[in-house]
Amino acid sequence: MNPRPALIHGYEVVIGLETHAQLSTASKIFSGSSTRFGAAPNTQASAVDLALPGTLPVLNRGAVERAIRFGLAIGATVAPQSIFARKNYFYPDLPKGYQISQYETPVVQGGAVEFYVGDALHKVNLTRAHLEEDAGKSLHEDYAGQTGIDLNRAGTPLLEIVTEPDMRSSAEAVAYARALHALVVWLDICDGNMQEGSFRCDANVSVRKPGAPFGTRREVKNLNSFKFLQQAIDFEVQWQIALIEDGRSVKQATVLFDPAIGETRTMRTKEDAHDYRYFPDPDLPPLVIAPQWIEAVRAAMPELPRAMAERFVASYGLPAYDASLMTQSKVLAAYFEAVAAACGEPKLAANWLMGEVSRRLNLEARTIEACPVAASTLGAMIKRIADGTISNAGARQVFDALWGGAADVDAVIESAGLKQMSDAGALEAIIDAVIAANPKSVAEYRAGKDKAFNALVGQVMKASKGKANPAQASALLKARLD
């Protein structure tokens, strides 16, 4: 697990991620204000969100329940008692001057996320996941050189998920982020909409010589796409190495990634925890989570991706890697099971989903939810491959027709003339004719040249206009020649 990656110019890359997942509650974490996206600026910010005098926060039970669900899913400890603290800093979109978060005692402690990079299994350990509120948003565009402040996001519930510095490449960081994204969506605790800011990552990046202490890290903030996450890390790594090789030292800082030029730029020197003057929030009592509440959440949990993947291996005989891909989302897993049930060929079903179906979805920027081929229809087509009615090449033609709107597999096969030849007598006649017409290839095969046999099979397929079953044709030809 976690194979050692190649060094970059003799340096080892060290990465940790902090991910903000917006929890899928209808109201904010400490008030009844709506969390609906897209409302007119400052129409969903209440007096509580702004901490106006005389207001008191009240914790959203739904946000806590979602944190418990996440903790159980990653095998973490759900703290029986956790503390909310005030994180003090000044910024224009934080009018109360502090953010309510958790510091010394978070609600979720430890845990791990497993995922694949290629076909290699990796594991990243988590330090913590804590509840906190979001700040507002500064708007710099379309304001004639001025900045607008929208406080609709102020108080939106977040679960900040923090890893150990376990990752050693941008590819591993992206694979982890994708796995985490899939998990929070699977658990229905976050909608995962990165364009709307529901799932965004901060990457802590440093470099070091192998075996040396950790280098000085720089934090790249608010990365809202997997592509930008990889580009930002790659640039930051090269920048830090070049700086060190030039005899200078890396300074701890918070940086932003500019996707237009593919580079990071310093926003401010990086603060440490003591700069925020954390102290327990006097308006919020400790969060106490009774064992009965944890068990109630556990009982209502869906089958988790890892458990489902293990079931797919045991029940369907899938390789572990295939099973992990089939459980990337609930919808994909359900689609796979429906296809497998329709065709009775789970491995062939997984191959088609990982291959042609995935290729076509990516080509048209669709998700599996928008797949135009029903699972039962795809299963019917795969069944025709398995029973020898159509070849793999013919199946691709059938699939094209299904993707274009056709619904009857057998009708497509019949109208396109794709049914493979199943009459052994007719196929033997073709084979005899091919043998008679190609004495040189026959002699070469009998002299031990395997390529000659493949050439003869090709001639049989050509003579049958592609309708011969390749496996049947090969077997009959071999029997004739031997």
C-alpha positions as CSV (number, residue, x, y, z in Angstrom):
1,M,0.0,0.0,0.0
2,N,1.2,3.5,-0.8
3,P,4.1,2.6,-3.1
4,R,7.0,5.0,-2.9
5,P,6.7,7.5,-5.8
6,A,9.7,8.7,-7.9
7,L,11.7,11.6,-6.6
8,I,11.5,15.0,-8.4
9,H,15.0,16.3,-9.0
10,G,16.1,14.4,-5.9
11,Y,13.4,15.8,-3.7
12,E,10.5,14.1,-2.0
13,V,7.1,15.8,-2.2
14,V,5.0,16.0,1.0
15,I,1.3,16.9,0.8
16,G,-1.5,17.2,3.2
17,L,-5.1,18.3,2.3
18,E,-7.7,20.3,4.2
19,T,-11.1,19.9,2.6
20,H,-14.2,22.0,3.3
21,A,-17.3,20.0,2.7
22,Q,-20.5,22.0,2.9
23,L,-23.1,20.0,4.8
24,S,-26.4,19.3,3.1
25,T,-28.6,20.9,5.7
26,A,-31.4,23.2,4.7
27,S,-30.5,25.8,7.3
28,K,-27.2,27.2,8.7
29,I,-25.2,25.7,11.5
30,F,-26.2,28.2,14.2
31,S,-29.3,29.9,12.8
32,G,-32.5,29.1,10.8
33,S,-31.3,31.0,7.7
34,S,-31.5,29.2,4.4
35,T,-28.4,27.7,2.8
36,R,-29.9,27.8,-0.7
37,F,-27.4,28.6,-3.4
38,G,-27.9,31.5,-5.8
39,A,-30.1,33.9,-3.7
40,A,-29.7,37.7,-4.2
41,P,-26.7,39.0,-2.1
42,N,-27.3,39.5,1.6
43,T,-30.9,38.1,1.6
44,Q,-30.0,35.0,3.6
45,A,-27.9,36.5,6.4
46,S,-29.7,36.8,9.7
47,A,-28.8,38.8,12.9
48,V,-27.4,35.5,14.4
49,D,-25.1,34.9,11.4
50,L,-23.7,38.4,11.9
51,A,-23.5,38.0,15.7
52,L,-25.4,41.2,16.3
53,P,-25.8,42.2,20.0
54,G,-28.4,40.2,21.8
55,T,-28.3,37.2,19.5
56,L,-27.3,33.6,20.5
57,P,-26.2,30.7,18.3
58,V,-28.1,27.4,18.4
59,L,-26.4,24.3,17.0
60,N,-28.0,22.6,14.0
61,R,-28.6,18.9,15.0
62,G,-28.6,17.9,11.3
63,A,-25.0,19.2,10.9
64,V,-23.9,17.1,13.9
65,E,-25.6,14.0,12.6
66,R,-23.8,14.4,9.3
67,A,-20.4,14.7,11.1
68,I,-21.2,11.5,13.0
69,R,-22.1,9.7,9.7
70,F,-18.7,10.7,8.2
71,G,-16.8,9.6,11.3
72,L,-18.4,6.2,11.3
73,A,-17.7,5.8,7.5
74,I,-14.0,6.4,7.9
75,G,-13.5,4.3,11.0
76,A,-12.8,7.4,13.2
77,T,-13.5,8.1,16.8
78,V,-16.6,10.2,17.3
79,A,-15.9,12.4,20.4
80,P,-18.4,11.9,23.2
81,Q,-17.8,15.6,24.0
82,S,-16.3,18.3,21.7
83,I,-15.8,22.0,22.1
84,F,-16.6,25.0,19.8
85,A,-14.1,27.8,19.8
86,R,-13.8,31.3,18.4
87,K,-11.1,31.7,15.7
88,N,-10.3,35.4,15.8
89,Y,-9.3,37.3,12.6
90,F,-10.3,40.3,10.7
91,Y,-11.6,40.1,7.1
92,P,-14.3,42.2,5.4
93,D,-16.6,39.3,4.9
94,L,-16.4,38.3,8.5
95,P,-18.2,41.2,10.2
96,K,-18.3,39.7,13.7
97,G,-14.5,39.3,13.7
98,Y,-14.3,35.6,14.6
99,Q,-15.4,32.3,13.0
100,I,-17.0,29.6,15.2
101,S,-15.0,26.4,14.7
102,Q,-13.5,23.6,16.7
103,Y,-9.9,23.5,17.8
104,E,-8.5,21.4,20.6
105,T,-11.3,18.9,20.7
106,P,-12.9,18.2,17.3
107,V,-16.0,16.0,16.8
108,V,-14.3,13.5,14.6
109,Q,-10.8,12.2,15.4
110,G,-8.6,9.9,13.3
111,G,-9.8,7.6,10.6
112,A,-8.5,6.9,7.1
113,V,-9.6,6.9,3.5
114,E,-8.5,4.2,1.0
115,F,-8.4,4.6,-2.7
116,Y,-6.6,3.5,-5.9
117,V,-4.0,5.4,-7.9
118,G,-4.0,3.4,-11.1
119,D,-4.3,-0.2,-9.8
120,A,-2.3,0.4,-6.6
121,L,-4.1,0.7,-3.3
122,H,-3.3,3.8,-1.2
123,K,-4.4,4.8,2.3
124,V,-4.3,8.3,3.7
125,N,-4.8,8.8,7.5
126,L,-6.9,11.7,8.7
127,T,-6.0,13.9,11.7
128,R,-9.5,15.2,12.3
129,A,-12.8,16.5,10.9
130,H,-14.4,19.4,12.7
131,L,-17.6,21.4,12.4
132,E,-17.4,25.1,11.7
133,E,-19.2,27.9,10.0
134,D,-18.3,29.5,6.7
135,A,-17.6,33.2,6.3
136,G,-19.2,35.5,3.7
137,K,-17.8,36.2,0.3
138,S,-15.9,39.1,-1.2
139,L,-16.9,40.0,-4.7
140,H,-14.3,41.8,-6.8
141,E,-15.9,41.7,-10.3
142,D,-18.4,44.1,-11.8
143,Y,-18.0,46.6,-9.0
144,A,-16.0,49.3,-10.9
145,G,-12.8,48.7,-8.9
146,Q,-14.7,48.3,-5.6
147,T,-15.4,45.1,-3.6
148,G,-18.8,43.9,-2.7
149,I,-19.6,41.8,0.3
150,D,-22.2,39.0,0.2
151,L,-22.9,37.5,3.6
152,N,-25.3,34.8,2.4
153,R,-22.7,32.1,3.0
154,A,-21.9,33.4,6.5
155,G,-22.9,30.6,8.9
156,T,-23.2,27.9,6.3
157,P,-22.3,24.6,7.9
158,L,-18.9,23.0,7.0
159,L,-17.1,19.9,7.9
160,E,-13.3,20.6,7.6
161,I,-11.5,17.3,6.9
162,V,-7.8,17.4,7.6
163,T,-5.3,14.7,6.5
164,E,-1.9,13.8,7.9
165,P,0.9,14.7,5.5
166,D,0.8,11.3,3.9
167,M,0.6,12.1,0.2
168,R,3.7,12.1,-2.0
169,S,2.5,13.2,-5.4
170,S,-0.1,15.4,-7.0
171,A,-1.7,12.3,-8.6
172,E,-2.1,10.8,-5.1
173,A,-3.6,14.0,-3.8
174,V,-6.1,14.2,-6.6
175,A,-7.0,10.5,-6.2
176,Y,-7.6,11.0,-2.5
177,A,-9.7,14.1,-3.1
178,R,-11.8,12.2,-5.7
179,A,-12.3,9.4,-3.2
180,L,-13.3,11.8,-0.4
181,H,-15.7,13.6,-2.8
182,A,-17.3,10.4,-3.8
183,L,-17.6,9.3,-0.1
184,V,-19.3,12.5,1.2
185,V,-21.8,12.4,-1.8
186,W,-22.4,8.7,-1.2
187,L,-23.2,9.4,2.5
188,D,-25.5,12.2,1.4
189,I,-23.8,14.7,3.8
190,C,-22.6,17.0,1.0
191,D,-23.9,17.6,-2.6
192,G,-20.2,17.8,-3.8
193,N,-20.9,20.7,-6.2
194,M,-17.5,22.2,-6.7
195,Q,-18.6,25.0,-8.9
196,E,-20.9,26.3,-6.1
197,G,-18.2,25.9,-3.5
198,S,-19.7,22.9,-1.7
199,F,-16.4,21.0,-1.9
200,R,-13.1,22.8,-1.9
201,C,-9.6,21.9,-1.0
202,D,-6.6,23.6,0.6
203,A,-3.3,21.9,-0.2
204,N,-0.3,22.1,2.2
205,V,2.8,21.5,0.0
206,S,6.5,21.1,1.0
207,V,9.6,19.3,-0.4
208,R,12.5,17.7,1.3
209,K,15.5,15.5,0.6
210,P,14.7,11.8,1.4
211,G,15.0,11.1,5.1
212,A,15.3,14.8,6.1
213,P,12.7,16.6,8.4
214,F,9.6,18.0,6.8
215,G,10.3,21.2,4.8
216,T,8.5,24.5,5.2
217,R,5.0,24.2,3.8
218,R,3.0,26.6,1.8
219,E,-0.8,26.4,1.8
220,V,-2.6,26.8,-1.6
221,K,-6.2,27.9,-0.7
222,N,-9.6,27.3,-2.2
223,L,-9.0,24.9,-5.0
224,N,-12.4,24.0,-6.5
225,S,-11.6,21.5,-9.2
226,F,-9.4,18.4,-9.3
227,K,-7.6,19.8,-12.4
228,F,-6.6,22.9,-10.5
229,L,-5.6,20.9,-7.5
230,Q,-3.1,18.9,-9.5
231,Q,-1.9,21.9,-11.5
232,A,-1.4,24.0,-8.3
233,I,0.6,21.3,-6.5
234,D,2.8,20.6,-9.5
235,F,3.6,24.3,-9.9
236,E,4.2,24.8,-6.2
237,V,6.6,21.7,-6.1
238,Q,8.7,23.0,-9.0
239,W,8.7,26.5,-7.6
240,Q,9.9,25.4,-4.1
241,I,12.6,23.1,-5.6
242,A,13.9,25.9,-7.8
243,L,14.0,28.3,-4.9
244,I,16.0,25.8,-2.7
245,E,18.3,24.9,-5.5
246,D,19.0,28.7,-5.9
247,G,20.3,28.8,-2.3
248,R,17.2,30.4,-0.8
249,S,14.7,29.1,1.7
250,V,10.9,28.6,1.5
251,K,8.9,30.9,3.8
252,Q,5.6,29.7,5.3
253,A,2.8,31.4,3.4
254,T,-0.8,31.2,2.2
255,V,-1.0,31.3,-1.6
256,L,-3.6,31.4,-4.3
257,F,-3.6,29.5,-7.6
258,D,-4.3,31.5,-10.8
259,P,-5.6,29.0,-13.3
260,A,-5.3,31.5,-16.1
261,I,-1.5,31.4,-15.9
262,G,-1.1,28.1,-14.0
263,E,0.9,29.7,-11.2
264,T,0.5,30.4,-7.5
265,R,1.0,33.8,-5.9
266,T,1.5,34.8,-2.3
267,M,-1.6,36.1,-0.5
268,R,-0.2,36.6,3.0
269,T,2.4,35.1,5.3
270,K,1.0,32.0,6.9
271,E,-0.5,32.3,10.4
272,D,0.0,29.7,13.1
273,A,-2.8,28.6,15.4
274,H,-1.7,31.0,18.2
275,D,-2.2,34.0,15.8
276,Y,-6.0,33.2,15.8
277,R,-6.3,33.4,19.6
278,Y,-8.6,30.4,19.9
279,F,-10.7,30.2,23.0
280,P,-13.9,28.3,23.8
281,D,-17.0,30.1,22.6
282,P,-18.9,31.4,25.7
283,D,-22.2,31.2,23.9
284,L,-22.0,27.5,23.0
285,P,-21.9,24.7,25.6
286,P,-19.8,21.6,24.9
287,L,-21.3,19.3,22.2
288,V,-22.2,16.0,23.9
289,I,-23.0,13.0,21.7
290,A,-24.5,10.1,23.6
291,P,-23.6,6.5,22.5
292,Q,-27.3,5.9,21.7
293,W,-27.2,8.7,19.1
294,I,-24.1,7.2,17.4
295,E,-25.7,3.8,17.3
296,A,-28.9,5.3,15.8
297,V,-26.9,6.9,13.1
298,R,-24.9,3.7,12.5
299,A,-28.1,1.8,12.1
300,A,-29.4,4.2,9.4
301,M,-26.1,4.2,7.4
302,P,-26.2,3.0,3.8
303,E,-23.9,0.2,2.7
304,L,-20.5,1.8,2.4
305,P,-18.5,1.8,-0.8
306,R,-15.7,-0.4,0.7
307,A,-18.2,-2.9,2.0
308,M,-20.0,-3.0,-1.3
309,A,-16.8,-3.4,-3.2
310,E,-15.9,-6.4,-1.0
311,R,-19.4,-7.8,-1.7
312,F,-18.9,-7.4,-5.5
313,V,-15.6,-9.3,-5.2
314,A,-17.2,-12.1,-3.2
315,S,-20.6,-12.3,-5.0
316,Y,-19.6,-11.4,-8.6
317,G,-16.0,-12.6,-8.7
318,L,-14.7,-9.1,-9.7
319,P,-11.1,-8.2,-9.2
320,A,-10.7,-5.7,-6.3
321,Y,-9.7,-2.9,-8.7
322,D,-12.8,-3.4,-10.9
323,A,-15.0,-3.5,-7.8
324,S,-13.6,-0.2,-6.5
325,L,-14.5,1.4,-9.9
326,M,-18.0,0.0,-9.8
327,T,-18.6,1.5,-6.4
328,Q,-17.5,5.1,-7.2
329,S,-21.1,6.2,-6.8
330,K,-24.4,4.7,-5.7
331,V,-25.9,5.3,-9.1
332,L,-23.0,3.6,-10.9
333,A,-23.1,0.6,-8.5
334,A,-26.9,0.2,-9.0
335,Y,-26.5,0.4,-12.7
336,F,-23.7,-2.2,-12.7
337,E,-25.8,-4.6,-10.6
338,A,-28.8,-4.2,-12.9
339,V,-26.6,-4.9,-16.0
340,A,-25.1,-7.9,-14.3
341,A,-28.5,-9.3,-13.4
342,A,-29.8,-8.8,-16.9
343,C,-26.8,-10.6,-18.6
344,G,-25.5,-13.0,-16.0
345,E,-22.0,-12.0,-16.9
346,P,-20.7,-9.6,-14.1
347,K,-17.1,-9.4,-15.3
348,L,-18.2,-8.6,-18.9
349,A,-20.6,-6.0,-17.5
350,A,-17.8,-4.3,-15.5
351,N,-15.6,-4.4,-18.6
352,W,-18.2,-2.6,-20.7
353,L,-18.8,0.0,-18.0
354,M,-15.1,0.7,-17.5
355,G,-14.5,0.7,-21.2
356,E,-17.0,1.8,-23.9
357,V,-19.7,3.2,-21.6
358,S,-17.1,5.3,-19.6
359,R,-15.5,6.4,-22.8
360,R,-18.7,7.7,-24.3
361,L,-19.9,9.4,-21.1
362,N,-16.5,11.2,-20.8
363,L,-16.6,12.2,-24.5
364,E,-20.0,13.8,-24.1
365,A,-19.3,15.2,-20.5
366,R,-22.2,13.1,-19.1
367,T,-22.6,11.3,-15.8
368,I,-23.9,7.7,-15.4
369,E,-27.2,9.3,-14.4
370,A,-27.6,10.6,-17.9
371,C,-26.5,7.4,-19.7
372,P,-29.0,7.0,-22.7
373,V,-28.7,3.2,-22.6
374,A,-30.9,1.5,-20.0
375,A,-29.1,-1.1,-17.8
376,S,-31.5,-3.8,-18.9
377,T,-30.8,-3.0,-22.6
378,L,-27.0,-3.0,-22.1
379,G,-27.4,-6.3,-20.2
380,A,-29.4,-7.8,-23.1
381,M,-26.6,-6.8,-25.5
382,I,-23.9,-8.3,-23.3
383,K,-25.9,-11.5,-23.2
384,R,-25.8,-11.7,-27.0
385,I,-22.0,-11.4,-26.8
386,A,-21.8,-14.2,-24.2
387,D,-24.0,-16.6,-26.1
388,G,-22.1,-16.0,-29.3
389,T,-24.9,-14.3,-31.2
390,I,-22.7,-11.3,-32.0
391,S,-18.9,-10.7,-32.0
392,N,-17.2,-7.9,-30.0
393,A,-16.9,-5.9,-33.2
394,G,-20.6,-6.4,-33.9
395,A,-21.4,-5.4,-30.3
396,R,-19.8,-2.1,-30.8
397,Q,-22.0,-1.4,-33.7
398,V,-25.1,-2.5,-31.6
399,F,-23.9,-0.2,-28.8
400,D,-23.7,2.8,-31.2
401,A,-27.3,2.2,-32.2
402,L,-28.4,1.8,-28.6
403,W,-26.6,5.0,-27.7
404,G,-28.4,6.8,-30.5
405,G,-31.8,5.8,-29.2
406,A,-32.5,2.2,-30.4
407,A,-34.0,0.0,-27.6
408,D,-34.4,-3.5,-29.1
409,V,-31.1,-5.3,-29.1
410,D,-32.2,-8.2,-31.3
411,A,-33.9,-5.9,-33.8
412,V,-30.7,-4.0,-34.2
413,I,-28.7,-7.2,-34.7
414,E,-31.2,-8.4,-37.3
415,S,-31.5,-5.2,-39.2
416,A,-27.7,-4.7,-39.4
417,G,-27.0,-8.3,-40.3
418,L,-24.6,-8.7,-37.3
419,K,-25.7,-12.2,-36.2
420,Q,-22.7,-14.5,-36.2
421,M,-22.7,-17.7,-38.3
422,S,-23.7,-20.6,-36.0
423,D,-24.2,-23.3,-38.7
424,A,-21.1,-25.5,-38.2
425,G,-21.7,-27.1,-41.6
426,A,-21.6,-23.8,-43.5
427,L,-18.6,-22.7,-41.5
428,E,-16.7,-25.9,-42.3
429,A,-17.4,-25.4,-46.0
430,I,-15.8,-21.9,-45.8
431,I,-12.8,-23.3,-43.9
432,D,-12.3,-26.0,-46.5
433,A,-12.4,-23.4,-49.3
434,V,-9.9,-21.2,-47.4
435,I,-7.5,-24.2,-46.8
436,A,-7.7,-25.1,-50.5
437,A,-7.0,-21.5,-51.6
438,N,-4.0,-20.9,-49.3
439,P,-1.6,-23.9,-49.6
440,K,1.4,-21.8,-48.7
441,S,-0.1,-20.6,-45.3
442,V,-1.2,-24.2,-44.6
443,A,2.3,-25.5,-45.2
444,E,3.8,-22.7,-43.0
445,Y,1.4,-23.5,-40.2
446,R,2.3,-27.2,-40.3
447,A,6.0,-26.2,-40.3
448,G,5.3,-24.5,-36.9
449,K,4.7,-20.8,-37.9
450,D,1.8,-19.6,-35.6
451,K,1.4,-16.4,-37.6
452,A,0.3,-18.5,-40.6
453,F,-2.6,-19.8,-38.5
454,N,-3.8,-16.3,-37.6
455,A,-3.6,-15.4,-41.3
456,L,-5.9,-18.3,-42.1
457,V,-8.4,-17.3,-39.4
458,G,-8.4,-13.8,-41.0
459,Q,-9.2,-15.3,-44.4
460,V,-12.1,-17.3,-42.8
461,M,-13.5,-14.2,-41.2
462,K,-13.1,-12.3,-44.5
463,A,-14.9,-15.1,-46.5
464,S,-17.7,-15.1,-43.9
465,K,-18.0,-11.3,-44.2
466,G,-17.2,-11.1,-40.5
467,K,-20.1,-13.3,-39.4
468,A,-18.2,-16.3,-38.3
469,N,-17.7,-16.8,-34.5
470,P,-13.9,-16.2,-34.2
471,A,-13.6,-18.8,-31.4
472,Q,-15.6,-21.4,-33.3
473,A,-13.8,-20.7,-36.5
474,S,-10.4,-21.1,-34.8
475,A,-11.4,-24.4,-33.2
476,L,-12.8,-25.8,-36.5
477,L,-9.8,-24.6,-38.5
478,K,-7.4,-26.1,-36.1
479,A,-9.2,-29.4,-36.1
480,R,-9.1,-29.5,-39.9
481,L,-5.4,-28.6,-40.2
482,D,-4.3,-31.0,-37.4
